[in-house]
Amino acid sequence: MTTDRQLLAINPYFLVEDVHRSAEYYRDVLGFSLDQFWGDPPAFVMVRRDGVQIMLREPADERRPGVARPNKGVLRHSFDAYVYVRDVDRLHDELRARGARILYPPCDQPHDCREFEVEDLNGYVLCFGQDLLAP
């Protein structure tokens, strides 16, 4: 049995209506950074914050209408990405001050995490959680 870590990260891949508006939202409201757009015309970008990266892709015109729906379109109480954080209350205060659409404030959950959710401009829900049992 090897002790080498094989799984290093996971990067959600969100299909969006407007990749530029979406990237600006992640930058200006959620505090992510972005390096560059790819494609001709540009239709793909990766946004990053700390160790988290999210891929945003605007589908080609022939794939529209109907960009893939977020999970809440199928399951009412759901999210599209769960992001573990160090200080959930501090992050909540920061994102609220930036104008994020907070779905509910930080609260302790029965699964030993303190969480809150944010909905982006495409309807994707990001749940930010802090493990209450972690040292």
Chimera marker file (.cmm) of the C-alpha trace (Angstrom):
<marker_set name="trace">
<marker id="1" x="0.000" y="0.000" z="0.000" r="1" g="1" b="0" radius="0.5"/>
<marker id="2" x="1.408" y="3.370" z="-0.977" r="1" g="1" b="0" radius="0.5"/>
<marker id="3" x="1.322" y="6.428" z="1.233" r="1" g="1" b="0" radius="0.5"/>
<marker id="4" x="1.674" y="8.839" z="-1.691" r="1" g="1" b="0" radius="0.5"/>
<marker id="5" x="-1.243" y="11.198" z="-2.099" r="1" g="1" b="0" radius="0.5"/>
<marker id="6" x="-2.788" y="10.587" z="-5.505" r="1" g="1" b="0" radius="0.5"/>
<marker id="7" x="-5.784" y="12.903" z="-5.358" r="1" g="1" b="0" radius="0.5"/>
<marker id="8" x="-4.663" y="16.504" z="-5.086" r="1" g="1" b="0" radius="0.5"/>
<marker id="9" x="-7.638" y="18.724" z="-5.902" r="1" g="1" b="0" radius="0.5"/>
<marker id="10" x="-11.018" y="18.891" z="-7.551" r="1" g="1" b="0" radius="0.5"/>
<marker id="11" x="-12.122" y="21.758" z="-9.764" r="1" g="1" b="0" radius="0.5"/>
<marker id="12" x="-15.826" y="22.247" z="-10.469" r="1" g="1" b="0" radius="0.5"/>
<marker id="13" x="-16.656" y="22.885" z="-14.141" r="1" g="1" b="0" radius="0.5"/>
<marker id="14" x="-19.626" y="25.244" z="-14.448" r="1" g="1" b="0" radius="0.5"/>
<marker id="15" x="-21.350" y="26.005" z="-17.729" r="1" g="1" b="0" radius="0.5"/>
<marker id="16" x="-22.374" y="29.671" z="-17.742" r="1" g="1" b="0" radius="0.5"/>
<marker id="17" x="-24.365" y="32.040" z="-19.959" r="1" g="1" b="0" radius="0.5"/>
<marker id="18" x="-21.670" y="34.751" z="-20.098" r="1" g="1" b="0" radius="0.5"/>
<marker id="19" x="-18.109" y="33.772" z="-19.193" r="1" g="1" b="0" radius="0.5"/>
<marker id="20" x="-16.907" y="37.377" z="-18.832" r="1" g="1" b="0" radius="0.5"/>
<marker id="21" x="-19.723" y="38.436" z="-16.491" r="1" g="1" b="0" radius="0.5"/>
<marker id="22" x="-19.314" y="35.220" z="-14.516" r="1" g="1" b="0" radius="0.5"/>
<marker id="23" x="-15.552" y="35.685" z="-14.113" r="1" g="1" b="0" radius="0.5"/>
<marker id="24" x="-16.055" y="39.296" z="-13.020" r="1" g="1" b="0" radius="0.5"/>
<marker id="25" x="-18.594" y="38.135" z="-10.414" r="1" g="1" b="0" radius="0.5"/>
<marker id="26" x="-16.189" y="35.545" z="-9.014" r="1" g="1" b="0" radius="0.5"/>
<marker id="27" x="-13.435" y="38.173" z="-8.938" r="1" g="1" b="0" radius="0.5"/>
<marker id="28" x="-15.365" y="41.166" z="-7.604" r="1" g="1" b="0" radius="0.5"/>
<marker id="29" x="-17.905" y="39.485" z="-5.302" r="1" g="1" b="0" radius="0.5"/>
<marker id="30" x="-16.300" y="36.199" z="-4.226" r="1" g="1" b="0" radius="0.5"/>
<marker id="31" x="-12.672" y="37.389" z="-4.142" r="1" g="1" b="0" radius="0.5"/>
<marker id="32" x="-11.251" y="35.018" z="-6.775" r="1" g="1" b="0" radius="0.5"/>
<marker id="33" x="-8.556" y="35.963" z="-9.265" r="1" g="1" b="0" radius="0.5"/>
<marker id="34" x="-8.264" y="35.045" z="-12.922" r="1" g="1" b="0" radius="0.5"/>
<marker id="35" x="-5.330" y="34.848" z="-15.281" r="1" g="1" b="0" radius="0.5"/>
<marker id="36" x="-6.660" y="34.678" z="-18.804" r="1" g="1" b="0" radius="0.5"/>
<marker id="37" x="-9.543" y="33.673" z="-21.020" r="1" g="1" b="0" radius="0.5"/>
<marker id="38" x="-9.123" y="30.933" z="-23.624" r="1" g="1" b="0" radius="0.5"/>
<marker id="39" x="-10.761" y="30.391" z="-26.993" r="1" g="1" b="0" radius="0.5"/>
<marker id="40" x="-11.630" y="32.410" z="-30.065" r="1" g="1" b="0" radius="0.5"/>
<marker id="41" x="-13.893" y="34.013" z="-29.120" r="1" g="1" b="0" radius="0.5"/>
<marker id="42" x="-12.910" y="33.653" z="-25.451" r="1" g="1" b="0" radius="0.5"/>
<marker id="43" x="-15.264" y="31.181" z="-23.774" r="1" g="1" b="0" radius="0.5"/>
<marker id="44" x="-13.276" y="29.545" z="-20.931" r="1" g="1" b="0" radius="0.5"/>
<marker id="45" x="-11.594" y="30.839" z="-17.788" r="1" g="1" b="0" radius="0.5"/>
<marker id="46" x="-10.312" y="29.406" z="-14.514" r="1" g="1" b="0" radius="0.5"/>
<marker id="47" x="-10.885" y="31.457" z="-11.380" r="1" g="1" b="0" radius="0.5"/>
<marker id="48" x="-8.767" y="30.829" z="-8.287" r="1" g="1" b="0" radius="0.5"/>
<marker id="49" x="-8.779" y="31.671" z="-4.619" r="1" g="1" b="0" radius="0.5"/>
<marker id="50" x="-6.287" y="30.127" z="-2.233" r="1" g="1" b="0" radius="0.5"/>
<marker id="51" x="-6.313" y="26.392" z="-3.036" r="1" g="1" b="0" radius="0.5"/>
<marker id="52" x="-9.670" y="26.439" z="-4.839" r="1" g="1" b="0" radius="0.5"/>
<marker id="53" x="-10.103" y="26.656" z="-8.600" r="1" g="1" b="0" radius="0.5"/>
<marker id="54" x="-13.374" y="26.760" z="-10.545" r="1" g="1" b="0" radius="0.5"/>
<marker id="55" x="-13.599" y="26.384" z="-14.301" r="1" g="1" b="0" radius="0.5"/>
<marker id="56" x="-16.180" y="28.511" z="-16.115" r="1" g="1" b="0" radius="0.5"/>
<marker id="57" x="-17.199" y="27.672" z="-19.673" r="1" g="1" b="0" radius="0.5"/>
<marker id="58" x="-19.589" y="29.420" z="-22.029" r="1" g="1" b="0" radius="0.5"/>
<marker id="59" x="-20.945" y="26.832" z="-24.479" r="1" g="1" b="0" radius="0.5"/>
<marker id="60" x="-20.916" y="27.415" z="-28.212" r="1" g="1" b="0" radius="0.5"/>
<marker id="61" x="-24.038" y="29.071" z="-29.624" r="1" g="1" b="0" radius="0.5"/>
<marker id="62" x="-25.382" y="25.828" z="-31.109" r="1" g="1" b="0" radius="0.5"/>
<marker id="63" x="-25.572" y="24.331" z="-27.588" r="1" g="1" b="0" radius="0.5"/>
<marker id="64" x="-28.087" y="26.966" z="-26.447" r="1" g="1" b="0" radius="0.5"/>
<marker id="65" x="-30.630" y="27.636" z="-25.137" r="1" g="1" b="0" radius="0.5"/>
<marker id="66" x="-30.405" y="25.940" z="-21.827" r="1" g="1" b="0" radius="0.5"/>
<marker id="67" x="-27.041" y="25.925" z="-20.172" r="1" g="1" b="0" radius="0.5"/>
<marker id="68" x="-26.851" y="22.989" z="-17.743" r="1" g="1" b="0" radius="0.5"/>
<marker id="69" x="-28.976" y="23.658" z="-14.735" r="1" g="1" b="0" radius="0.5"/>
<marker id="70" x="-27.517" y="23.870" z="-11.250" r="1" g="1" b="0" radius="0.5"/>
<marker id="71" x="-28.301" y="20.987" z="-8.896" r="1" g="1" b="0" radius="0.5"/>
<marker id="72" x="-31.071" y="22.965" z="-7.184" r="1" g="1" b="0" radius="0.5"/>
<marker id="73" x="-33.030" y="22.689" z="-10.451" r="1" g="1" b="0" radius="0.5"/>
<marker id="74" x="-33.335" y="18.969" z="-9.717" r="1" g="1" b="0" radius="0.5"/>
<marker id="75" x="-33.006" y="18.757" z="-5.934" r="1" g="1" b="0" radius="0.5"/>
<marker id="76" x="-34.437" y="21.722" z="-4.039" r="1" g="1" b="0" radius="0.5"/>
<marker id="77" x="-32.019" y="21.709" z="-1.105" r="1" g="1" b="0" radius="0.5"/>
<marker id="78" x="-28.683" y="21.140" z="-2.812" r="1" g="1" b="0" radius="0.5"/>
<marker id="79" x="-25.451" y="22.851" z="-3.772" r="1" g="1" b="0" radius="0.5"/>
<marker id="80" x="-23.071" y="22.561" z="-6.711" r="1" g="1" b="0" radius="0.5"/>
<marker id="81" x="-19.757" y="22.751" z="-4.868" r="1" g="1" b="0" radius="0.5"/>
<marker id="82" x="-18.746" y="22.352" z="-1.224" r="1" g="1" b="0" radius="0.5"/>
<marker id="83" x="-15.680" y="24.334" z="-0.206" r="1" g="1" b="0" radius="0.5"/>
<marker id="84" x="-13.992" y="23.685" z="3.130" r="1" g="1" b="0" radius="0.5"/>
<marker id="85" x="-12.698" y="26.884" z="4.740" r="1" g="1" b="0" radius="0.5"/>
<marker id="86" x="-10.624" y="27.827" z="7.765" r="1" g="1" b="0" radius="0.5"/>
<marker id="87" x="-12.927" y="30.516" z="9.256" r="1" g="1" b="0" radius="0.5"/>
<marker id="88" x="-16.483" y="30.360" z="7.928" r="1" g="1" b="0" radius="0.5"/>
<marker id="89" x="-17.739" y="33.374" z="9.901" r="1" g="1" b="0" radius="0.5"/>
<marker id="90" x="-14.940" y="35.613" z="8.663" r="1" g="1" b="0" radius="0.5"/>
<marker id="91" x="-15.499" y="34.516" z="5.058" r="1" g="1" b="0" radius="0.5"/>
<marker id="92" x="-19.244" y="35.072" z="5.408" r="1" g="1" b="0" radius="0.5"/>
<marker id="93" x="-18.658" y="38.638" z="6.647" r="1" g="1" b="0" radius="0.5"/>
<marker id="94" x="-16.262" y="39.330" z="3.765" r="1" g="1" b="0" radius="0.5"/>
<marker id="95" x="-18.594" y="37.996" z="1.078" r="1" g="1" b="0" radius="0.5"/>
<marker id="96" x="-21.613" y="39.749" z="2.553" r="1" g="1" b="0" radius="0.5"/>
<marker id="97" x="-19.684" y="43.047" z="2.482" r="1" g="1" b="0" radius="0.5"/>
<marker id="98" x="-18.815" y="42.390" z="-1.187" r="1" g="1" b="0" radius="0.5"/>
<marker id="99" x="-22.498" y="41.985" z="-2.012" r="1" g="1" b="0" radius="0.5"/>
<marker id="100" x="-22.709" y="38.198" z="-2.411" r="1" g="1" b="0" radius="0.5"/>
<marker id="101" x="-26.166" y="36.645" z="-2.490" r="1" g="1" b="0" radius="0.5"/>
<marker id="102" x="-26.076" y="34.750" z="0.810" r="1" g="1" b="0" radius="0.5"/>
<marker id="103" x="-28.758" y="32.044" z="0.934" r="1" g="1" b="0" radius="0.5"/>
<marker id="104" x="-28.409" y="31.525" z="4.677" r="1" g="1" b="0" radius="0.5"/>
<marker id="105" x="-25.931" y="32.769" z="7.303" r="1" g="1" b="0" radius="0.5"/>
<marker id="106" x="-23.381" y="30.519" z="9.025" r="1" g="1" b="0" radius="0.5"/>
<marker id="107" x="-24.981" y="27.847" z="11.163" r="1" g="1" b="0" radius="0.5"/>
<marker id="108" x="-23.842" y="24.624" z="12.797" r="1" g="1" b="0" radius="0.5"/>
<marker id="109" x="-25.040" y="21.483" z="11.041" r="1" g="1" b="0" radius="0.5"/>
<marker id="110" x="-25.626" y="17.985" z="12.495" r="1" g="1" b="0" radius="0.5"/>
<marker id="111" x="-22.689" y="16.669" z="10.417" r="1" g="1" b="0" radius="0.5"/>
<marker id="112" x="-20.229" y="18.721" z="12.536" r="1" g="1" b="0" radius="0.5"/>
<marker id="113" x="-19.679" y="21.542" z="10.062" r="1" g="1" b="0" radius="0.5"/>
<marker id="114" x="-20.542" y="25.215" z="10.297" r="1" g="1" b="0" radius="0.5"/>
<marker id="115" x="-21.743" y="26.380" z="6.873" r="1" g="1" b="0" radius="0.5"/>
<marker id="116" x="-23.347" y="29.047" z="4.748" r="1" g="1" b="0" radius="0.5"/>
<marker id="117" x="-24.356" y="29.131" z="1.105" r="1" g="1" b="0" radius="0.5"/>
<marker id="118" x="-23.888" y="31.643" z="-1.686" r="1" g="1" b="0" radius="0.5"/>
<marker id="119" x="-25.668" y="31.670" z="-5.042" r="1" g="1" b="0" radius="0.5"/>
<marker id="120" x="-23.717" y="33.030" z="-8.016" r="1" g="1" b="0" radius="0.5"/>
<marker id="121" x="-25.251" y="34.993" z="-10.899" r="1" g="1" b="0" radius="0.5"/>
<marker id="122" x="-25.812" y="31.751" z="-12.872" r="1" g="1" b="0" radius="0.5"/>
<marker id="123" x="-27.737" y="30.073" z="-10.065" r="1" g="1" b="0" radius="0.5"/>
<marker id="124" x="-24.875" y="27.815" z="-8.956" r="1" g="1" b="0" radius="0.5"/>
<marker id="125" x="-24.775" y="27.352" z="-5.200" r="1" g="1" b="0" radius="0.5"/>
<marker id="126" x="-21.470" y="27.195" z="-3.342" r="1" g="1" b="0" radius="0.5"/>
<marker id="127" x="-21.588" y="25.911" z="0.213" r="1" g="1" b="0" radius="0.5"/>
<marker id="128" x="-18.709" y="27.103" z="2.393" r="1" g="1" b="0" radius="0.5"/>
<marker id="129" x="-18.110" y="24.914" z="5.432" r="1" g="1" b="0" radius="0.5"/>
<marker id="130" x="-15.775" y="24.710" z="8.374" r="1" g="1" b="0" radius="0.5"/>
<marker id="131" x="-15.129" y="21.329" z="9.986" r="1" g="1" b="0" radius="0.5"/>
<marker id="132" x="-15.974" y="21.827" z="13.679" r="1" g="1" b="0" radius="0.5"/>
<marker id="133" x="-13.964" y="18.754" z="14.725" r="1" g="1" b="0" radius="0.5"/>
<marker id="134" x="-10.728" y="19.763" z="12.964" r="1" g="1" b="0" radius="0.5"/>
<marker id="135" x="-7.881" y="20.929" z="15.194" r="1" g="1" b="0" radius="0.5"/>
<link id1="1" id2="2" r="1" g="1" b="0" radius="0.2"/>
<link id1="2" id2="3" r="1" g="1" b="0" radius="0.2"/>
<link id1="3" id2="4" r="1" g="1" b="0" radius="0.2"/>
<link id1="4" id2="5" r="1" g="1" b="0" radius="0.2"/>
<link id1="5" id2="6" r="1" g="1" b="0" radius="0.2"/>
<link id1="6" id2="7" r="1" g="1" b="0" radius="0.2"/>
<link id1="7" id2="8" r="1" g="1" b="0" radius="0.2"/>
<link id1="8" id2="9" r="1" g="1" b="0" radius="0.2"/>
<link id1="9" id2="10" r="1" g="1" b="0" radius="0.2"/>
<link id1="10" id2="11" r="1" g="1" b="0" radius="0.2"/>
<link id1="11" id2="12" r="1" g="1" b="0" radius="0.2"/>
<link id1="12" id2="13" r="1" g="1" b="0" radius="0.2"/>
<link id1="13" id2="14" r="1" g="1" b="0" radius="0.2"/>
<link id1="14" id2="15" r="1" g="1" b="0" radius="0.2"/>
<link id1="15" id2="16" r="1" g="1" b="0" radius="0.2"/>
<link id1="16" id2="17" r="1" g="1" b="0" radius="0.2"/>
<link id1="17" id2="18" r="1" g="1" b="0" radius="0.2"/>
<link id1="18" id2="19" r="1" g="1" b="0" radius="0.2"/>
<link id1="19" id2="20" r="1" g="1" b="0" radius="0.2"/>
<link id1="20" id2="21" r="1" g="1" b="0" radius="0.2"/>
<link id1="21" id2="22" r="1" g="1" b="0" radius="0.2"/>
<link id1="22" id2="23" r="1" g="1" b="0" radius="0.2"/>
<link id1="23" id2="24" r="1" g="1" b="0" radius="0.2"/>
<link id1="24" id2="25" r="1" g="1" b="0" radius="0.2"/>
<link id1="25" id2="26" r="1" g="1" b="0" radius="0.2"/>
<link id1="26" id2="27" r="1" g="1" b="0" radius="0.2"/>
<link id1="27" id2="28" r="1" g="1" b="0" radius="0.2"/>
<link id1="28" id2="29" r="1" g="1" b="0" radius="0.2"/>
<link id1="29" id2="30" r="1" g="1" b="0" radius="0.2"/>
<link id1="30" id2="31" r="1" g="1" b="0" radius="0.2"/>
<link id1="31" id2="32" r="1" g="1" b="0" radius="0.2"/>
<link id1="32" id2="33" r="1" g="1" b="0" radius="0.2"/>
<link id1="33" id2="34" r="1" g="1" b="0" radius="0.2"/>
<link id1="34" id2="35" r="1" g="1" b="0" radius="0.2"/>
<link id1="35" id2="36" r="1" g="1" b="0" radius="0.2"/>
<link id1="36" id2="37" r="1" g="1" b="0" radius="0.2"/>
<link id1="37" id2="38" r="1" g="1" b="0" radius="0.2"/>
<link id1="38" id2="39" r="1" g="1" b="0" radius="0.2"/>
<link id1="39" id2="40" r="1" g="1" b="0" radius="0.2"/>
<link id1="40" id2="41" r="1" g="1" b="0" radius="0.2"/>
<link id1="41" id2="42" r="1" g="1" b="0" radius="0.2"/>
<link id1="42" id2="43" r="1" g="1" b="0" radius="0.2"/>
<link id1="43" id2="44" r="1" g="1" b="0" radius="0.2"/>
<link id1="44" id2="45" r="1" g="1" b="0" radius="0.2"/>
<link id1="45" id2="46" r="1" g="1" b="0" radius="0.2"/>
<link id1="46" id2="47" r="1" g="1" b="0" radius="0.2"/>
<link id1="47" id2="48" r="1" g="1" b="0" radius="0.2"/>
<link id1="48" id2="49" r="1" g="1" b="0" radius="0.2"/>
<link id1="49" id2="50" r="1" g="1" b="0" radius="0.2"/>
<link id1="50" id2="51" r="1" g="1" b="0" radius="0.2"/>
<link id1="51" id2="52" r="1" g="1" b="0" radius="0.2"/>
<link id1="52" id2="53" r="1" g="1" b="0" radius="0.2"/>
<link id1="53" id2="54" r="1" g="1" b="0" radius="0.2"/>
<link id1="54" id2="55" r="1" g="1" b="0" radius="0.2"/>
<link id1="55" id2="56" r="1" g="1" b="0" radius="0.2"/>
<link id1="56" id2="57" r="1" g="1" b="0" radius="0.2"/>
<link id1="57" id2="58" r="1" g="1" b="0" radius="0.2"/>
<link id1="58" id2="59" r="1" g="1" b="0" radius="0.2"/>
<link id1="59" id2="60" r="1" g="1" b="0" radius="0.2"/>
<link id1="60" id2="61" r="1" g="1" b="0" radius="0.2"/>
<link id1="61" id2="62" r="1" g="1" b="0" radius="0.2"/>
<link id1="62" id2="63" r="1" g="1" b="0" radius="0.2"/>
<link id1="63" id2="64" r="1" g="1" b="0" radius="0.2"/>
<link id1="64" id2="65" r="1" g="1" b="0" radius="0.2"/>
<link id1="65" id2="66" r="1" g="1" b="0" radius="0.2"/>
<link id1="66" id2="67" r="1" g="1" b="0" radius="0.2"/>
<link id1="67" id2="68" r="1" g="1" b="0" radius="0.2"/>
<link id1="68" id2="69" r="1" g="1" b="0" radius="0.2"/>
<link id1="69" id2="70" r="1" g="1" b="0" radius="0.2"/>
<link id1="70" id2="71" r="1" g="1" b="0" radius="0.2"/>
<link id1="71" id2="72" r="1" g="1" b="0" radius="0.2"/>
<link id1="72" id2="73" r="1" g="1" b="0" radius="0.2"/>
<link id1="73" id2="74" r="1" g="1" b="0" radius="0.2"/>
<link id1="74" id2="75" r="1" g="1" b="0" radius="0.2"/>
<link id1="75" id2="76" r="1" g="1" b="0" radius="0.2"/>
<link id1="76" id2="77" r="1" g="1" b="0" radius="0.2"/>
<link id1="77" id2="78" r="1" g="1" b="0" radius="0.2"/>
<link id1="78" id2="79" r="1" g="1" b="0" radius="0.2"/>
<link id1="79" id2="80" r="1" g="1" b="0" radius="0.2"/>
<link id1="80" id2="81" r="1" g="1" b="0" radius="0.2"/>
<link id1="81" id2="82" r="1" g="1" b="0" radius="0.2"/>
<link id1="82" id2="83" r="1" g="1" b="0" radius="0.2"/>
<link id1="83" id2="84" r="1" g="1" b="0" radius="0.2"/>
<link id1="84" id2="85" r="1" g="1" b="0" radius="0.2"/>
<link id1="85" id2="86" r="1" g="1" b="0" radius="0.2"/>
<link id1="86" id2="87" r="1" g="1" b="0" radius="0.2"/>
<link id1="87" id2="88" r="1" g="1" b="0" radius="0.2"/>
<link id1="88" id2="89" r="1" g="1" b="0" radius="0.2"/>
<link id1="89" id2="90" r="1" g="1" b="0" radius="0.2"/>
<link id1="90" id2="91" r="1" g="1" b="0" radius="0.2"/>
<link id1="91" id2="92" r="1" g="1" b="0" radius="0.2"/>
<link id1="92" id2="93" r="1" g="1" b="0" radius="0.2"/>
<link id1="93" id2="94" r="1" g="1" b="0" radius="0.2"/>
<link id1="94" id2="95" r="1" g="1" b="0" radius="0.2"/>
<link id1="95" id2="96" r="1" g="1" b="0" radius="0.2"/>
<link id1="96" id2="97" r="1" g="1" b="0" radius="0.2"/>
<link id1="97" id2="98" r="1" g="1" b="0" radius="0.2"/>
<link id1="98" id2="99" r="1" g="1" b="0" radius="0.2"/>
<link id1="99" id2="100" r="1" g="1" b="0" radius="0.2"/>
<link id1="100" id2="101" r="1" g="1" b="0" radius="0.2"/>
<link id1="101" id2="102" r="1" g="1" b="0" radius="0.2"/>
<link id1="102" id2="103" r="1" g="1" b="0" radius="0.2"/>
<link id1="103" id2="104" r="1" g="1" b="0" radius="0.2"/>
<link id1="104" id2="105" r="1" g="1" b="0" radius="0.2"/>
<link id1="105" id2="106" r="1" g="1" b="0" radius="0.2"/>
<link id1="106" id2="107" r="1" g="1" b="0" radius="0.2"/>
<link id1="107" id2="108" r="1" g="1" b="0" radius="0.2"/>
<link id1="108" id2="109" r="1" g="1" b="0" radius="0.2"/>
<link id1="109" id2="110" r="1" g="1" b="0" radius="0.2"/>
<link id1="110" id2="111" r="1" g="1" b="0" radius="0.2"/>
<link id1="111" id2="112" r="1" g="1" b="0" radius="0.2"/>
<link id1="112" id2="113" r="1" g="1" b="0" radius="0.2"/>
<link id1="113" id2="114" r="1" g="1" b="0" radius="0.2"/>
<link id1="114" id2="115" r="1" g="1" b="0" radius="0.2"/>
<link id1="115" id2="116" r="1" g="1" b="0" radius="0.2"/>
<link id1="116" id2="117" r="1" g="1" b="0" radius="0.2"/>
<link id1="117" id2="118" r="1" g="1" b="0" radius="0.2"/>
<link id1="118" id2="119" r="1" g="1" b="0" radius="0.2"/>
<link id1="119" id2="120" r="1" g="1" b="0" radius="0.2"/>
<link id1="120" id2="121" r="1" g="1" b="0" radius="0.2"/>
<link id1="121" id2="122" r="1" g="1" b="0" radius="0.2"/>
<link id1="122" id2="123" r="1" g="1" b="0" radius="0.2"/>
<link id1="123" id2="124" r="1" g="1" b="0" radius="0.2"/>
<link id1="124" id2="125" r="1" g="1" b="0" radius="0.2"/>
<link id1="125" id2="126" r="1" g="1" b="0" radius="0.2"/>
<link id1="126" id2="127" r="1" g="1" b="0" radius="0.2"/>
<link id1="127" id2="128" r="1" g="1" b="0" radius="0.2"/>
<link id1="128" id2="129" r="1" g="1" b="0" radius="0.2"/>
<link id1="129" id2="130" r="1" g="1" b="0" radius="0.2"/>
<link id1="130" id2="131" r="1" g="1" b="0" radius="0.2"/>
<link id1="131" id2="132" r="1" g="1" b="0" radius="0.2"/>
<link id1="132" id2="133" r="1" g="1" b="0" radius="0.2"/>
<link id1="133" id2="134" r="1" g="1" b="0" radius="0.2"/>
<link id1="134" id2="135" r="1" g="1" b="0" radius="0.2"/>
</marker_set>
